[in-house]
Amino acid sequence: MSKFLTGIMLAFSFAGLATPGIAATHYPLTVSNCGRDVIFEKAPAKIVSIGQGMTEVLFSLGLADRIAGTAVWVGPVLTEYVEANRKIKRLADNDPSFESVVGEEPDLVAAEFEWHVGPQGSVGKREQFSELGINTYIAPADCVAKINADSGDGVRRELFTMDLIYREIAELAEIFDIGDRGEALIADLKKREAQAVASVAGTSARSLPIVFWFSSKEVNGDAFIAGKNSAPAYILKTLGAQNVVKTEEEWPLVGWETIAAANPAVVVIATMDRRRYAADDPAVKVDFLEKDPVTSQLDAVKNKRFVMMDAQSMNPTIRTIDGIEVLAKGISSFDQAQ
């Protein structure tokens, strides 16, 4: 986060204080969110945030003091929010129980994914929360032009873009009557994206076929690879590179023989603290790529063109911008090494 944005947030640390020209929120406020109209009589005072990406958006908007509990973490919080995060109750590293969430007596449950709070409701359905007078908000990136089934990561019908994250930021800023902070955050993210794109101008980015490997249930089994409309696909399009996967599934399981046929020039490897699957560890991923008879023959592996990227940057979050910056830096370094 830029020093400029941090300064903006400190300067407007009190909810409801707005800069000239930014309209204050008028309550009751109705927000159309993932197929439901959610009515806010006032700015929520107590939030439970389900999903690391959602939590980091709330932190970035200066709302740490409103968060009563969090859950679903993949890795460390953004560095600038370590101290704030330490003070907040961790309900669960993965899915929290419905009882643990409502036990915090929130007036808003904010979720990153529909499978936690939605029709599938692994934590709870929206109706269950509304019956208790608790509002729910789901990140638009997980429901706009996206179909979430009972299993898997869903099917994205249109290419994800950062506009969905900017919509989330703007809506949350309006809900909490902090429009100034929302505008500052969006402006900062857009500036960083433009700078990253400019940094690869004149490089070989457009000729590079690239694959994003999140993880695998079994190390030598099929891999969770970024689909053609995912957040990584947006990263690739933004930088002018090519995705080797053409399916609309968010994270399809793909065999390495299929990936080898596309012969990616770069493998982007997800790093994370989570150890749910055998290939969550990035060191395990690299070891497999270099020793397997099929993957060891990939151009990316022969030339050791690996880019390590935080797993959260591969999800549709504010960290997608981090992902653009990381891949741009990697592409530039490969280009210089030629």
Backbone torsions as a table, in degrees:
resi	resn	phi	psi	omega
1	MET	NA	134.8	-176.7
2	SER	-68.8	155.1	176.5
3	LYS	-63.5	-32.8	178.2
4	PHE	-60.0	-47.4	-177.6
5	LEU	-68.2	-38.9	178.3
6	THR	-60.6	-40.8	178.6
7	GLY	-63.7	-39.9	178.0
8	ILE	-59.6	-43.3	-176.2
9	MET	-68.9	-37.4	178.3
10	LEU	-67.5	-36.4	-178.4
11	ALA	-68.4	-27.9	-178.3
12	PHE	-121.3	53.1	-174.1
13	SER	-78.0	-8.6	179.7
14	PHE	-101.6	124.6	-179.9
15	ALA	-58.0	138.2	178.0
16	GLY	97.2	-15.5	178.0
17	LEU	-83.8	121.8	-174.3
18	ALA	-124.8	150.4	176.3
19	THR	-77.3	158.1	178.9
20	PRO	-57.5	137.3	177.7
21	GLY	94.1	-14.2	178.1
22	ILE	-102.7	116.3	-174.6
23	ALA	-68.4	139.5	175.2
24	ALA	-72.6	153.3	178.0
25	THR	-72.3	136.0	175.6
26	HIS	-105.9	123.0	179.8
27	TYR	-101.3	150.1	1.2
28	PRO	-70.2	143.1	-179.3
29	LEU	-110.6	130.1	176.6
30	THR	-107.6	125.1	179.3
31	VAL	-117.2	124.9	175.8
32	SER	-83.0	114.3	-171.6
33	ASN	-135.8	111.9	175.2
34	CYS	49.5	48.9	174.8
35	GLY	86.9	4.0	179.9
36	ARG	-131.8	147.0	170.7
37	ASP	-92.6	121.8	-179.4
38	VAL	-110.8	125.4	-176.4
39	ILE	-104.6	126.7	178.3
40	PHE	-111.5	117.1	178.0
41	GLU	-76.7	-24.1	178.0
42	LYS	-161.2	173.1	177.8
43	ALA	-65.9	131.0	178.9
44	PRO	-57.6	141.9	-179.3
45	ALA	-99.3	-21.6	-173.4
46	LYS	-143.4	122.7	-175.6
47	ILE	-118.8	142.0	160.7
48	VAL	-111.1	124.8	-176.3
49	SER	-108.0	123.3	-178.4
50	ILE	-111.9	105.7	-177.5
51	GLY	121.7	125.0	-177.5
52	GLN	-58.6	-40.4	-179.6
53	GLY	-61.2	-42.9	177.8
54	MET	-64.3	-43.0	-179.5
55	THR	-60.3	-41.6	-178.0
56	GLU	-70.7	-29.0	172.6
57	VAL	-65.5	-44.4	179.3
58	LEU	-62.8	-41.7	175.7
59	PHE	-59.9	-44.4	-176.9
60	SER	-64.7	-23.3	177.3
61	LEU	-91.4	6.1	178.0
62	GLY	74.2	31.3	-175.3
63	LEU	-109.2	21.1	-177.8
64	ALA	-57.8	-35.3	-177.4
65	ASP	-70.8	-10.2	178.5
66	ARG	-95.2	-10.6	-172.8
67	ILE	-88.6	119.1	-179.1
68	ALA	-91.4	-24.3	-178.9
69	GLY	-167.1	154.3	179.0
70	THR	-134.7	164.9	176.5
71	ALA	-160.1	168.8	178.9
72	VAL	64.9	84.3	-179.6
73	TRP	-118.9	137.5	179.0
74	VAL	-103.3	-35.4	-177.3
75	GLY	-156.0	-168.0	-179.1
76	PRO	-63.9	149.5	175.6
77	VAL	-68.0	159.2	174.5
78	LEU	-52.7	138.2	-171.1
79	THR	-51.1	-42.1	-175.2
80	GLU	-69.2	-8.5	-178.2
81	TYR	-116.4	16.4	-179.1
82	VAL	-59.0	-48.2	-177.3
83	GLU	-66.3	-43.8	179.3
84	ALA	-62.3	-42.0	-177.1
85	ASN	-67.0	-33.7	-178.5
86	ARG	-62.6	-26.7	-176.6
87	LYS	-86.5	-7.3	-174.7
88	ILE	-101.1	138.1	-177.4
89	LYS	-65.8	128.2	175.3
90	ARG	-92.5	107.6	-177.8
91	LEU	-72.6	-34.6	178.5
92	ALA	-170.0	149.9	173.8
93	ASP	-73.3	-32.8	177.3
94	ASN	-112.0	-137.8	-176.4
95	ASP	-70.0	126.0	174.6
96	PRO	-82.4	163.7	174.6
97	SER	-79.8	156.0	176.5
98	PHE	-57.9	-41.7	-176.9
99	GLU	-63.6	-38.8	-179.1
100	SER	-68.1	-32.9	179.6
101	VAL	-70.4	-53.4	-177.5
102	VAL	-69.0	-21.7	178.2
103	GLY	-64.2	-20.3	177.2
104	GLU	-83.5	-3.4	178.3
105	GLU	53.7	51.3	178.9
106	PRO	-78.0	158.4	168.4
107	ASP	-105.0	0.0	172.4
108	LEU	-147.9	130.9	169.4
109	VAL	-110.3	116.6	-178.1
110	ALA	-108.4	122.1	-174.1
111	ALA	-119.9	144.6	177.6
112	GLU	-80.9	-32.2	-174.6
113	PHE	-129.1	143.0	178.3
114	GLU	-65.2	-27.9	-176.9
115	TRP	-67.4	-18.2	175.9
116	HIS	-86.9	-47.5	179.6
117	VAL	-131.2	97.7	-176.2
118	GLY	172.6	-158.0	-178.7
119	PRO	-57.3	-36.3	178.3
120	GLN	-76.9	-43.4	172.3
121	GLY	55.8	54.8	177.4
122	SER	-63.9	-26.6	173.0
123	VAL	-96.7	-46.6	178.0
124	GLY	177.9	151.6	176.7
125	LYS	-80.7	156.1	-177.6
126	ARG	-60.7	-35.1	179.9
127	GLU	-63.1	-36.3	-179.7
128	GLN	-63.5	-38.9	179.2
129	PHE	-72.7	-42.5	-177.8
130	SER	-64.5	-31.7	177.2
131	GLU	-62.3	-23.7	179.0
132	LEU	-98.7	8.2	179.3
133	GLY	78.1	20.7	-178.8
134	ILE	-105.5	121.6	175.8
135	ASN	-73.8	153.4	176.8
136	THR	-128.2	147.4	176.2
137	TYR	-138.4	131.4	179.4
138	ILE	-117.2	140.4	179.7
139	ALA	-57.2	125.2	-179.8
140	PRO	-55.7	-28.0	-178.9
141	ALA	-62.3	-19.1	-178.8
142	ASP	-98.6	3.5	179.5
143	CYS	-136.5	-21.4	-179.8
144	VAL	-76.2	120.9	-179.2
145	ALA	55.9	33.1	-178.7
146	LYS	-138.7	137.2	178.9
147	ILE	-109.9	119.6	179.3
148	ASN	-104.9	114.9	-179.7
149	ALA	-89.4	-175.4	-178.6
150	ASP	-70.4	-19.5	178.8
151	SER	-141.6	164.7	-179.6
152	GLY	80.0	-176.2	-175.4
153	ASP	-99.7	7.4	175.9
154	GLY	91.5	173.4	-179.9
155	VAL	-120.8	125.5	-179.2
156	ARG	-102.3	115.6	-175.0
157	ARG	-78.4	-23.7	179.6
158	GLU	-129.5	154.9	179.2
159	LEU	-61.4	127.7	172.5
160	PHE	-59.8	141.1	171.6
161	THR	-134.7	161.3	179.6
162	MET	-65.7	-13.1	176.9
163	ASP	-57.7	-31.5	179.1
164	LEU	-69.2	-35.7	176.7
165	ILE	-71.8	-38.9	177.8
166	TYR	-64.8	-34.9	175.8
167	ARG	-63.7	-44.2	178.4
168	GLU	-59.1	-47.3	-179.9
169	ILE	-60.4	-46.4	-177.9
170	ALA	-64.6	-41.4	-179.4
171	GLU	-67.3	-44.1	178.9
172	LEU	-64.6	-39.0	178.2
173	ALA	-62.3	-38.6	178.3
174	GLU	-69.6	-42.0	179.9
175	ILE	-57.7	-39.2	-176.7
176	PHE	-97.8	5.7	178.5
177	ASP	57.7	48.2	178.4
178	ILE	-133.4	51.5	-175.7
179	GLY	-57.7	-32.4	179.6
180	ASP	-61.4	-42.4	-179.3
181	ARG	-67.4	-39.4	179.0
182	GLY	-61.8	-46.0	-179.7
183	GLU	-63.4	-40.4	-179.6
184	ALA	-65.3	-41.7	-179.5
185	LEU	-65.0	-46.2	179.8
186	ILE	-61.5	-43.5	-179.9
187	ALA	-62.2	-40.4	-179.9
188	ASP	-65.1	-43.8	179.9
189	LEU	-64.1	-41.7	179.2
190	LYS	-64.9	-38.1	178.9
191	LYS	-64.2	-44.2	-180.0
192	ARG	-63.6	-40.6	178.8
193	GLU	-62.0	-45.1	-179.6
194	ALA	-62.1	-39.2	179.2
195	GLN	-66.5	-38.7	179.4
196	ALA	-65.8	-42.0	178.6
197	VAL	-62.6	-42.9	180.0
198	ALA	-63.3	-29.8	-176.2
199	SER	-69.9	-19.1	179.9
200	VAL	-106.8	8.2	177.3
201	ALA	-61.6	129.1	179.5
202	GLY	87.3	-0.5	176.8
203	THR	-90.7	-176.8	-178.2
204	SER	-89.0	19.3	-173.6
205	ALA	-53.3	-41.5	-173.5
206	ARG	-68.7	-17.9	-178.1
207	SER	-97.5	2.9	-173.3
208	LEU	-95.7	117.6	168.3
209	PRO	-80.3	128.5	-172.6
210	ILE	-130.4	144.1	176.9
211	VAL	-123.2	138.4	175.9
212	PHE	-104.0	119.7	179.5
213	TRP	-108.8	112.1	179.4
214	PHE	-81.5	-57.0	179.4
215	SER	-170.1	-174.9	175.0
216	SER	-149.7	144.1	177.8
217	LYS	-65.2	-39.7	173.5
218	GLU	-121.7	138.1	-173.6
219	VAL	-55.2	-44.4	-177.8
220	ASN	-96.4	15.1	179.0
221	GLY	-96.3	-169.1	178.1
222	ASP	-61.9	149.8	-174.3
223	ALA	-109.2	146.0	171.7
224	PHE	-78.3	108.0	-174.7
225	ILE	-116.2	141.5	-177.4
226	ALA	-63.1	128.0	178.8
227	GLY	-75.8	176.8	-170.1
228	LYS	-73.1	-15.5	-179.8
229	ASN	-116.4	13.0	-175.6
230	SER	-77.9	176.6	175.3
231	ALA	-60.5	-43.0	175.2
232	PRO	-60.3	-33.1	177.3
233	ALA	-64.3	-36.4	175.7
234	TYR	-65.4	-40.4	177.1
235	ILE	-58.2	-46.1	-178.7
236	LEU	-64.4	-45.5	-179.8
237	LYS	-62.7	-41.0	-179.0
238	THR	-60.7	-37.5	-178.6
239	LEU	-92.4	-3.7	177.5
240	GLY	84.2	10.7	178.5
241	ALA	-89.0	179.2	-174.1
242	GLN	-119.9	137.9	175.2
243	ASN	-89.0	135.4	-178.9
244	VAL	-83.7	-9.5	-178.1
245	VAL	-105.6	136.8	-174.3
246	LYS	-114.6	1.2	-178.0
247	THR	-80.0	153.9	179.9
248	GLU	-84.4	-8.8	176.3
249	GLU	-61.1	143.8	-177.7
250	GLU	-61.9	-52.7	178.5
251	TRP	-135.0	77.0	-178.6
252	PRO	-69.2	151.6	171.2
253	LEU	-84.1	120.9	-174.9
254	VAL	-125.8	136.5	178.2
255	GLY	-74.7	149.5	-177.3
256	TRP	-69.8	-23.7	175.4
257	GLU	-64.8	-39.3	177.4
258	THR	-66.2	-42.2	178.4
259	ILE	-65.0	-40.0	-179.4
260	ALA	-62.2	-32.2	179.6
261	ALA	-64.3	-29.7	177.8
262	ALA	-85.2	-17.1	176.8
263	ASN	46.6	67.7	-179.5
264	PRO	-61.3	145.6	178.5
265	ALA	-86.6	-19.1	179.8
266	VAL	-140.6	139.2	171.9
267	VAL	-114.8	120.0	176.3
268	VAL	-93.6	121.3	-171.9
269	ILE	-108.7	126.1	179.1
270	ALA	-73.7	132.7	172.7
271	THR	-108.6	143.5	-177.8
272	MET	-164.5	158.5	173.8
273	ASP	-83.0	-24.8	-178.4
274	ARG	-58.1	143.3	175.9
275	ARG	-132.5	49.3	179.9
276	ARG	-76.3	-41.8	-179.0
277	TYR	-112.6	161.5	-174.9
278	ALA	-60.6	-32.1	-176.0
279	ALA	-103.1	21.2	176.4
280	ASP	-65.4	-34.7	-178.9
281	ASP	-71.6	121.1	-178.9
282	PRO	-61.8	-31.5	178.1
283	ALA	-64.6	-36.2	177.3
284	VAL	-66.0	-39.3	178.4
285	LYS	-60.7	-49.1	-177.8
286	VAL	-63.5	-42.4	178.9
287	ASP	-58.8	-43.2	178.3
288	PHE	-63.7	-47.6	-177.7
289	LEU	-58.5	-38.5	-175.8
290	GLU	-81.0	-22.0	-175.3
291	LYS	-105.5	-25.1	-178.5
292	ASP	-67.6	136.2	-177.2
293	PRO	-62.4	-26.8	179.2
294	VAL	-84.4	-54.3	-174.6
295	THR	-69.0	-27.8	-178.9
296	SER	-65.5	-15.7	-179.3
297	GLN	-93.1	-3.2	177.9
298	LEU	-66.8	144.2	177.4
299	ASP	-56.9	-40.3	-179.0
300	ALA	-60.3	-39.7	-177.6
301	VAL	-76.3	-43.7	179.1
302	LYS	-58.1	-38.4	-177.8
303	ASN	-95.4	5.4	-179.3
304	LYS	51.8	45.6	177.2
305	ARG	-93.7	77.1	177.2
306	PHE	-110.1	137.4	173.4
307	VAL	-119.2	119.0	177.9
308	MET	-85.3	126.3	-176.3
309	MET	-136.2	131.5	177.0
310	ASP	-55.0	134.0	-176.4
311	ALA	-56.0	-33.5	-179.6
312	GLN	-65.4	-24.6	177.4
313	SER	-74.3	-13.5	177.7
314	MET	-92.7	-8.8	175.5
315	ASN	-93.9	157.4	178.2
316	PRO	-73.3	88.3	-176.7
317	THR	-142.8	-177.9	173.9
318	ILE	-62.2	-22.2	-179.2
319	ARG	-76.5	-6.5	173.3
320	THR	-57.7	-33.4	176.1
321	ILE	-64.9	-40.3	174.2
322	ASP	-57.0	-41.0	-179.7
323	GLY	-62.4	-40.4	177.1
324	ILE	-61.7	-43.9	-179.5
325	GLU	-64.3	-43.8	-178.4
326	VAL	-64.4	-46.0	-178.8
327	LEU	-68.6	-37.6	177.8
328	ALA	-60.3	-42.3	178.5
329	LYS	-64.2	-41.6	179.9
330	GLY	-64.3	-45.4	-179.9
331	ILE	-61.4	-41.5	179.5
332	SER	-62.9	-41.2	-179.8
333	SER	-67.4	-37.4	177.8
334	PHE	-66.1	-40.2	-178.1
335	ASP	-64.2	-40.3	-179.5
336	GLN	-69.8	-27.6	-176.7
337	ALA	-77.4	-15.3	-177.6
338	GLN	-73.9	NA	NA
